[in-house]
Amino acid sequence: MIGIVDCNSCYASCEQIFRPELRNKPVVVLSNNDGFVIARSKEAKALGIGELQAFFKIEGLLRKHKVTIFSSNYPLYGDISNRVMTTLNTFSPSVEVYSIDEMFLDLTGIQEPMNSYGQRIKKTVWQHIRMPVCVGVAPSKTLAKLANKAAKTYDHCEGVCVLEEPYQWQWLQKRMPVNKVWGIGSKLTKRLAGLNIHTAYDLSRASPKAMRRHMSINIERTIEELNGHPCIPFEEQPPAKKQIYCSRSFGERISTLAPLLQAISTYASRATEKLRKQKCLVISIHVFLHTSPHESNYYSNAIAVKLPYPTDDTTVVIDAARQAITYLYRDGLRFQKVGIGLIEIKPKKQLQFDLFHAGQSKKRDQLMTVLDSINSRYGKGALHIAASGGTKKWAMRQQYLSPAYTTRWTDLPVIHS
């Protein structure tokens, strides 16, 4: 059996952990630059607040219903996610982190009844972290995802749904639209509708081989999974990313070159840190910037740059990125966004250098190791490249930012006796 544990309204729930007076009250979390609603508590959803609604359009509604508003606090959410995943690791010898708020668990060999085991998982995560979760259990990943949706939807499940027998998952499939099946997007939903497939049950009754000929091997696997035959393996170690992008919209428009150079240096640093974590080197980068599309003189441009040699050295990537931004910059424009992509990535162990260039030196490898170890111990940005600057006036707008309760000493919660 396979289980999936999913945090309920993850970002909103993270904000409620250290603000217990907000539990059972409407809470929303906004996107970068406080632009859109990206997370809502159950109570906020009940008020009719939709996901990805523009904040300026519904600010009046939020104020009217006394909804608590937060800017995105990604360091906090990432740390809470790590704590949840660490706790879940104790319930299975084989796990797969699927996203920041979801984890698959291999429950093969568990002797305890699945429903009581799911309830124990749910209660433990709440007791240890105060994060509400739902648990879905079934013979395959796709069915486990459906079970998790049922756990969230049907109150009588009490946060845990176990699908052990065909009659159980078939009952649920008949009530689930096909677009609720894991991996079925909007385009595929339209194609399936043309074949008179509207529910998860309709899809489960289709011929896997015939559907593969019509579409792809992925739809064949989904059909098999809907019938309780596991086809999607566990990935205990997530595969290395083939591309790494880092970009942000500015909190205010930028019209001079200096802050653009600071921003691209910062994003290049973050991207190469992720690159080193997956033990890869980059060969080419993609740098872009643009003004607001609402500007009358809208400008957007990008350039691909091949690096002098495959590298994970932050300084080499920053140097190339700064040269690219200098080339793309146009005087007199107000820029909204800048970004960098590491677009040609290769595993470090598999790269073979030519006879005339030894590639990155061992000293640079050691320097990057020191940089990462210091930032890991003392927090991101404790040691950074000077080109990234100190004061970042261009940083994104976060008017409703909560404290970094778990990742900054000065923000540790204080208990008054």
C-alpha positions as CSV (number, residue, x, y, z in Angstrom):
1,M,0.0,0.0,0.0
2,I,1.1,3.6,-0.7
3,G,0.2,6.6,1.3
4,I,0.4,10.3,0.6
5,V,0.3,12.9,3.3
6,D,-0.7,16.4,2.2
7,C,-0.6,19.6,4.3
8,N,-3.9,21.4,4.4
9,S,-3.7,25.0,3.1
10,C,0.1,24.7,3.7
11,Y,1.2,28.4,3.6
12,A,-1.8,29.6,5.6
13,S,-1.4,26.8,8.1
14,C,2.3,27.7,8.5
15,E,1.3,31.3,9.5
16,Q,-1.2,29.9,12.0
17,I,1.3,27.8,13.8
18,F,2.8,30.7,15.7
19,R,-0.4,32.7,15.8
20,P,-2.8,30.2,17.4
21,E,-5.5,32.9,17.8
22,L,-5.8,32.8,14.0
23,R,-6.8,29.1,13.9
24,N,-10.4,28.5,12.6
25,K,-10.3,32.1,11.2
26,P,-9.9,33.3,7.6
27,V,-6.3,33.7,6.5
28,V,-4.8,34.4,3.1
29,V,-1.2,34.4,1.8
30,L,-0.2,36.6,-1.1
31,S,2.3,36.0,-3.9
32,N,5.5,37.8,-4.6
33,N,5.1,41.6,-4.4
34,D,1.7,41.0,-2.7
35,G,0.1,40.6,-6.1
36,F,-2.3,37.6,-5.9
37,V,-3.9,35.3,-3.4
38,I,-1.9,32.0,-3.5
39,A,-3.1,30.3,-0.3
40,R,-6.4,30.4,1.7
41,S,-7.4,28.8,5.0
42,K,-10.6,26.7,4.9
43,E,-12.5,29.7,6.4
44,A,-11.3,32.0,3.7
45,K,-12.4,29.6,1.0
46,A,-15.8,29.5,2.6
47,L,-16.1,33.3,2.1
48,G,-15.8,32.8,-1.6
49,I,-12.2,34.0,-1.9
50,G,-10.7,32.3,-5.0
51,E,-7.2,31.3,-5.7
52,L,-5.0,33.6,-7.8
53,Q,-7.4,36.5,-7.4
54,A,-5.6,39.9,-7.7
55,F,-5.2,41.4,-4.2
56,F,-6.1,45.0,-5.2
57,K,-9.5,43.7,-6.5
58,I,-10.5,41.9,-3.3
59,E,-8.8,44.0,-0.7
60,G,-12.1,45.6,0.3
61,L,-13.7,42.1,0.7
62,L,-10.8,40.9,2.8
63,R,-11.0,43.9,5.1
64,K,-14.8,43.6,5.4
65,H,-14.6,40.0,6.6
66,K,-11.6,40.7,8.8
67,V,-9.4,38.3,6.9
68,T,-5.8,38.2,8.1
69,I,-3.4,38.9,5.3
70,F,0.2,37.7,5.0
71,S,3.0,38.2,2.4
72,S,4.8,35.0,1.3
73,N,7.4,34.0,3.9
74,Y,9.3,31.2,2.0
75,P,12.1,30.7,4.6
76,L,9.4,29.9,7.2
77,Y,7.4,27.6,4.8
78,G,10.5,25.7,3.8
79,D,11.6,25.1,7.3
80,I,8.1,24.0,8.4
81,S,8.0,21.7,5.4
82,N,11.4,20.1,6.4
83,R,10.0,19.5,9.9
84,V,6.9,17.8,8.5
85,M,9.0,15.6,6.2
86,T,11.4,14.6,9.0
87,T,8.4,13.5,11.1
88,L,6.9,11.6,8.2
89,N,10.2,9.8,7.6
90,T,9.6,7.9,10.9
91,F,6.5,6.2,9.5
92,S,8.1,4.5,6.5
93,P,11.5,3.2,5.5
94,S,10.9,4.5,1.9
95,V,9.6,7.9,1.2
96,E,9.4,10.4,-1.7
97,V,9.1,14.1,-1.2
98,Y,6.6,15.1,-4.0
99,S,6.4,18.8,-3.2
100,I,6.8,21.3,-0.4
101,D,3.6,20.1,1.2
102,E,3.2,16.4,0.0
103,M,5.1,13.2,0.6
104,F,4.5,9.6,-0.6
105,L,5.1,6.8,1.9
106,D,5.7,3.2,1.1
107,L,3.5,1.4,3.7
108,T,4.3,-2.2,2.5
109,G,4.6,-4.5,5.5
110,I,2.8,-2.3,8.0
111,Q,0.8,-4.6,10.2
112,E,-1.4,-2.0,11.8
113,P,-4.8,-1.4,10.1
114,M,-4.3,1.3,7.5
115,N,-7.0,3.7,8.8
116,S,-5.7,3.7,12.4
117,Y,-2.1,4.1,11.0
118,G,-3.2,7.1,8.9
119,Q,-4.9,8.6,11.9
120,R,-1.7,8.1,13.9
121,I,0.3,9.9,11.2
122,K,-2.2,12.8,11.2
123,K,-2.2,13.2,15.0
124,T,1.6,12.9,15.3
125,V,2.2,15.7,12.7
126,W,-0.3,17.9,14.5
127,Q,1.2,17.2,17.9
128,H,4.8,17.7,16.8
129,I,4.4,20.7,14.4
130,R,0.8,21.9,14.6
131,M,0.4,21.3,10.9
132,P,-3.0,19.9,9.8
133,V,-2.7,17.1,7.2
134,C,-4.8,14.7,5.3
135,V,-3.8,11.1,4.5
136,G,-4.7,9.0,1.5
137,V,-3.8,5.3,1.3
138,A,-4.3,3.0,-1.7
139,P,-2.4,0.3,-3.8
140,S,-1.0,2.9,-6.3
141,K,0.2,6.5,-6.3
142,T,-2.7,7.7,-8.5
143,L,-5.3,6.1,-6.3
144,A,-3.6,7.4,-3.2
145,K,-3.9,10.9,-4.6
146,L,-7.6,10.3,-5.2
147,A,-8.0,9.0,-1.7
148,N,-6.3,12.1,-0.3
149,K,-8.8,14.3,-2.2
150,A,-11.6,12.3,-0.6
151,A,-10.0,12.7,2.8
152,K,-10.2,16.5,2.3
153,T,-13.7,16.5,0.8
154,Y,-15.7,14.1,2.9
155,D,-16.0,15.0,6.6
156,H,-16.8,11.5,7.7
157,C,-13.3,10.4,6.6
158,E,-11.9,12.6,9.5
159,G,-8.9,13.4,7.4
160,V,-7.9,9.9,6.4
161,C,-9.2,7.8,3.4
162,V,-8.1,4.3,2.7
163,L,-9.0,2.5,-0.6
164,E,-8.1,-1.2,-0.2
165,E,-10.8,-2.9,-2.3
166,P,-11.9,-2.2,-5.9
167,Y,-15.5,-1.4,-4.9
168,Q,-14.1,1.4,-2.7
169,W,-12.1,3.2,-5.3
170,Q,-14.7,2.6,-8.0
171,W,-17.3,4.3,-5.8
172,L,-15.0,7.3,-5.5
173,Q,-14.0,7.3,-9.2
174,K,-17.6,7.6,-10.3
175,R,-17.9,10.8,-8.3
176,M,-14.5,12.4,-9.3
177,P,-14.3,14.4,-12.6
178,V,-11.5,13.2,-14.8
179,N,-9.6,16.5,-14.3
180,K,-9.2,15.6,-10.6
181,V,-7.0,12.6,-11.6
182,W,-3.3,13.1,-11.0
183,G,-1.6,14.1,-14.2
184,I,-4.8,15.0,-16.2
185,G,-4.5,18.6,-17.1
186,S,-7.0,20.9,-18.9
187,K,-5.8,20.0,-22.5
188,L,-6.0,16.3,-21.8
189,T,-9.4,16.7,-20.2
190,K,-10.8,18.2,-23.4
191,R,-9.3,15.4,-25.5
192,L,-10.8,12.8,-23.1
193,A,-14.2,14.5,-23.3
194,G,-14.1,14.0,-27.0
195,L,-13.8,10.3,-26.3
196,N,-16.8,10.5,-23.9
197,I,-14.5,10.1,-20.8
198,H,-15.7,12.5,-18.1
199,T,-15.0,10.8,-14.8
200,A,-12.1,9.0,-13.2
201,Y,-14.2,5.8,-13.5
202,D,-14.7,6.4,-17.3
203,L,-11.0,6.6,-17.7
204,S,-10.4,3.5,-15.6
205,R,-12.7,1.5,-17.9
206,A,-10.8,2.6,-21.1
207,S,-8.3,0.2,-22.8
208,P,-4.8,1.1,-21.7
209,K,-3.2,0.0,-25.0
210,A,-5.7,1.8,-27.2
211,M,-5.4,5.0,-25.1
212,R,-1.6,4.7,-25.4
213,R,-1.9,4.7,-29.2
214,H,-4.2,7.7,-29.0
215,M,-2.1,9.7,-26.6
216,S,1.0,8.5,-24.7
217,I,2.5,5.9,-22.4
218,N,1.6,8.2,-19.4
219,I,-2.1,7.8,-20.0
220,E,-1.6,4.0,-20.1
221,R,0.1,4.1,-16.8
222,T,-2.6,6.3,-15.3
223,I,-5.3,3.8,-16.3
224,E,-3.4,0.9,-14.9
225,E,-2.9,2.9,-11.6
226,L,-6.6,3.7,-11.4
227,N,-7.2,-0.1,-11.5
228,G,-4.8,-0.7,-8.6
229,H,-1.8,-1.8,-10.6
230,P,1.2,0.4,-9.5
231,C,3.2,1.6,-12.5
232,I,4.8,4.8,-11.2
233,P,7.9,4.0,-9.1
234,F,9.1,5.7,-6.0
235,E,11.8,8.3,-6.4
236,E,13.6,8.5,-3.1
237,Q,16.1,10.9,-4.6
238,P,14.5,13.5,-6.8
239,P,16.0,13.7,-10.3
240,A,18.4,16.6,-11.0
241,K,16.7,19.5,-12.6
242,K,17.6,20.0,-16.3
243,Q,17.2,23.7,-16.0
244,I,17.3,26.1,-13.0
245,Y,15.7,29.5,-13.2
246,C,15.7,32.3,-10.7
247,S,13.8,35.6,-11.2
248,R,11.6,38.1,-9.4
249,S,9.5,41.1,-10.2
250,F,10.8,44.2,-8.4
251,G,8.9,45.9,-5.6
252,E,9.3,49.1,-7.5
253,R,10.3,49.9,-11.1
254,I,14.1,50.1,-11.8
255,S,15.4,52.7,-14.3
256,T,19.1,52.6,-13.7
257,L,21.7,49.9,-14.3
258,A,23.3,49.5,-10.9
259,P,20.3,47.9,-9.1
260,L,19.8,45.6,-12.1
261,L,23.3,44.4,-11.8
262,Q,22.8,43.8,-8.0
263,A,19.6,41.8,-8.7
264,I,21.0,39.6,-11.4
265,S,24.1,38.9,-9.2
266,T,21.7,37.9,-6.4
267,Y,19.7,35.6,-8.6
268,A,22.8,34.1,-10.1
269,S,24.1,33.3,-6.6
270,R,20.8,31.5,-5.7
271,A,20.8,29.5,-9.0
272,T,24.3,28.3,-8.6
273,E,23.7,27.3,-5.0
274,K,20.9,25.1,-6.2
275,L,23.2,23.8,-9.0
276,R,25.9,22.7,-6.5
277,K,23.3,21.0,-4.3
278,Q,22.5,18.6,-7.2
279,K,26.2,18.2,-8.0
280,C,26.0,19.6,-11.5
281,L,27.9,22.1,-13.7
282,V,26.4,24.7,-16.1
283,I,27.6,25.3,-19.6
284,S,25.2,28.0,-20.8
285,I,23.0,30.6,-19.2
286,H,19.9,32.5,-20.3
287,V,19.5,36.1,-19.0
288,F,16.4,38.2,-19.6
289,L,14.8,41.5,-18.5
290,H,11.6,43.4,-19.3
291,T,9.5,46.3,-18.5
292,S,5.8,46.1,-17.5
293,P,3.7,45.0,-20.5
294,H,1.3,47.9,-19.5
295,E,4.0,50.4,-20.3
296,S,3.5,52.3,-23.6
297,N,7.2,51.6,-24.5
298,Y,7.2,48.0,-23.5
299,Y,10.6,46.3,-23.9
300,S,11.6,42.7,-23.4
301,N,14.9,41.1,-24.4
302,A,17.0,38.1,-23.6
303,I,20.4,36.5,-24.4
304,A,22.0,33.1,-24.1
305,V,25.6,33.1,-23.0
306,K,28.0,30.2,-23.2
307,L,30.4,30.1,-20.2
308,P,34.2,29.8,-20.7
309,Y,34.0,26.2,-19.2
310,P,31.5,24.1,-17.3
311,T,31.3,25.5,-13.8
312,D,29.4,25.8,-10.6
313,D,31.4,28.8,-9.5
314,T,29.1,31.6,-8.5
315,T,31.6,34.3,-9.5
316,V,32.0,33.0,-13.0
317,V,28.2,32.9,-13.5
318,I,27.7,36.3,-12.0
319,D,30.4,37.8,-14.2
320,A,28.7,36.4,-17.4
321,A,25.2,37.5,-16.2
322,R,26.3,41.1,-15.4
323,Q,27.8,41.4,-18.9
324,A,24.6,40.1,-20.4
325,I,22.5,42.6,-18.4
326,T,24.8,45.5,-19.4
327,Y,24.2,44.5,-23.0
328,L,20.4,44.2,-22.7
329,Y,19.9,47.4,-20.6
330,R,18.3,50.4,-22.3
331,D,18.5,53.8,-20.8
332,G,15.3,55.6,-19.9
333,L,13.1,52.5,-19.4
334,R,11.5,51.4,-16.1
335,F,12.2,47.7,-15.7
336,Q,9.8,45.4,-13.9
337,K,11.7,42.0,-13.9
338,V,15.1,40.5,-14.4
339,G,16.1,36.8,-14.3
340,I,18.6,34.1,-15.1
341,G,18.3,30.5,-16.2
342,L,21.0,27.8,-16.1
343,I,19.9,26.2,-19.3
344,E,22.6,23.6,-20.2
345,I,23.3,21.5,-17.1
346,K,25.4,18.3,-16.9
347,P,26.2,16.1,-13.9
348,K,29.6,16.9,-12.5
349,K,30.9,13.4,-12.6
350,Q,30.0,12.8,-16.2
351,L,31.7,15.8,-17.8
352,Q,35.0,15.3,-19.5
353,F,37.2,18.3,-20.3
354,D,39.3,18.7,-23.4
355,L,43.0,18.6,-23.6
356,F,43.4,22.4,-23.7
357,H,41.3,23.4,-20.7
358,A,41.4,21.8,-17.3
359,G,38.1,23.4,-16.4
360,Q,37.3,24.7,-12.9
361,S,40.2,24.5,-10.5
362,K,40.2,22.7,-7.1
363,K,40.7,26.0,-5.3
364,R,37.4,27.3,-6.7
365,D,35.7,24.0,-5.7
366,Q,37.0,24.5,-2.2
367,L,35.9,28.2,-2.1
368,M,32.3,27.3,-3.2
369,T,32.3,24.5,-0.5
370,V,33.3,27.1,2.2
371,L,30.6,29.5,0.9
372,D,27.9,26.9,1.1
373,S,28.9,25.5,4.5
374,I,29.0,29.0,6.1
375,N,25.6,29.9,4.7
376,S,24.2,26.5,5.8
377,R,25.4,27.1,9.3
378,Y,24.7,30.8,9.8
379,G,21.8,31.3,7.4
380,K,21.3,32.3,3.7
381,G,23.2,35.5,2.8
382,A,25.5,35.3,5.8
383,L,28.4,35.2,3.3
384,H,27.6,36.6,-0.1
385,I,29.4,37.9,-3.2
386,A,29.9,41.7,-3.0
387,A,28.3,42.3,-6.4
388,S,24.9,41.3,-4.8
389,G,25.0,44.5,-2.8
390,G,23.9,45.2,0.7
391,T,20.7,47.3,0.8
392,K,18.3,46.0,-1.8
393,K,15.8,48.8,-2.6
394,W,14.7,46.7,-5.6
395,A,13.6,43.8,-3.4
396,M,10.1,42.5,-3.8
397,R,7.3,44.2,-1.8
398,Q,6.2,42.3,1.3
399,Q,4.0,44.6,3.2
400,Y,2.4,41.9,5.4
401,L,5.5,39.7,6.0
402,S,5.4,37.7,9.2
403,P,8.6,37.1,11.3
404,A,11.0,34.2,10.4
405,Y,10.1,32.4,13.6
406,T,12.3,29.4,13.0
407,T,15.2,30.7,10.8
408,R,16.3,34.0,12.4
409,W,17.4,34.4,16.0
410,T,15.9,37.8,16.4
411,D,12.5,36.5,15.4
412,L,12.3,33.6,17.8
413,P,8.9,33.6,19.6
414,V,8.9,34.9,23.1
415,I,6.7,33.2,25.8
416,H,5.4,35.4,28.5
417,S,4.6,33.6,31.8
